[in-house]
Amino acid sequence: MGPNSRAALVRRRAVGTLTWRGPASMLFARAGFAVGAQAGVAVVFALRGSPTPWHDAEPWLPVYGMLIDAGCLALLWRFTRREGIGLVDLVGVDRTRLVRDLLLGVALIPVSLVFILAGTYAAGWIVYGAPAPPYLLGDLPLPASLYGVLVWPFIWGLTEQLTYNGYLLPRLQVLTRSTTVAVSFVAFAWSFQHVVMPLTFDAKFMAFRLLASPLFSVFETILYLRLRRVIPSAVAHALMDGATVAIPLLAP
């Protein structure tokens, strides 16, 4: 029985070390940190005399994303410590499966893209009346783009998986006593974060981002409940996020 297993979480709920405080705080933490980090970058642009500082900050998500991850990891460390476990316990590493998990992560990419593209095109039809392409992160200087391809996606993919799957999903499953409710809460919060990453104040675009994500979010949560390990999804997530920066960088 691992420290992040359902049985272990039920036991910690019974003795009071697992409460609603942590999950309730983490549910929209990434969205909150995203707005705060973008605001910080916008202030920098404003100080440099930009007439549109908030808009100018939008493409820099792969760079200021490190602040979002740092905030989430700090909270996760705090809440897991209260439970008497560590951050690494959320990963669910099985050394005997490590190579297979890495390969599984690569194999998950085509399947993931089916859910991502299906949600994206459906949201495009709903919001814009026509299919919409996936959102890509471009218009960055070369050093920032290279950081967004080589460093950012791996920290981002792991932290995002730890937040929603490694931490939130199994705890909400135990606290609500319902897998359906837990999946619904996590899938909504996971989808909502895309509304503010970046925050554009464009109502249609924000609605598009919200509606494009639930299908993939539900797939991710169900996959985690089957595997109880975040490495495969984190690998797939990182490689796909890196592509969203690499494609604009390599495009003519």
C-alpha positions, 0 to 999 in steps of 0.5 A: 500500500503506497502513501498515495493509495486510496487506502492510505488516504482513507486512513489519513482522513480517519485520523484527521491528517487529511482534510478539505483544507489542502484540496480546497486551496489547490483546486484553483491555485494554478489559475490564481498563480497564473494571473498573479505571474502574468500581472508581474510580467505586465508590470515589467512591460509597463515600466518599460513604457509599453502601451499594452503591457497586459497584452505584451505579457501574454506570449511569455507564459512559457517563461513566467510559468516557472512562477506558477510551478514554484507556487504550486510546488510550495503549496504541495510541499506544505500540504503533503508535509501535513499528511506526513508524506513527501512530494515524491510520494505523489509521483507514484514512482515504480522503479521496476516500471520506470522505463516502461512508464517513459515509453508509455508516455510517448505512446500516449501522445497520439491518443492524447492528441485525439482528445485534444483535437476533438475538444479543440475543434468542437469548441471552435464550432460552438464558439466561432462557428468553425473549427479552430486550431490548437493554441500555440505559444509563439512570438518569443525571442529565441532564448525564451523560445529555447527555454520554452522547448527544452526546460519549461515543458518538463517542469510544467508537465510534472507539476501540473500532473502532480497538482491535479492527478497526484494530489487533488484527484485521489484526495477528492475521491476519498473526501467526497466518497465519489469518483464521479464527483472527484473527476468532475471537480478536477476536470473543471478546475483543470479546464478552467486554468486554460481560461487564464493561461494567458488571461486575454479578457477576450470573452470568446477566446476564454470560452473557447479555451474553457470548452476545448479542455474538458474532454482531455482533462477527463481522459487524463483523470481516468487514466491516472485512476487506472495507473496511479502513477503520474510519470506516463502522463507527465512525459506525454504532457511535457512533449506536447507542451514543448511542441506548442512552443517549437512549432511557431519557432520552426514555422516559416 
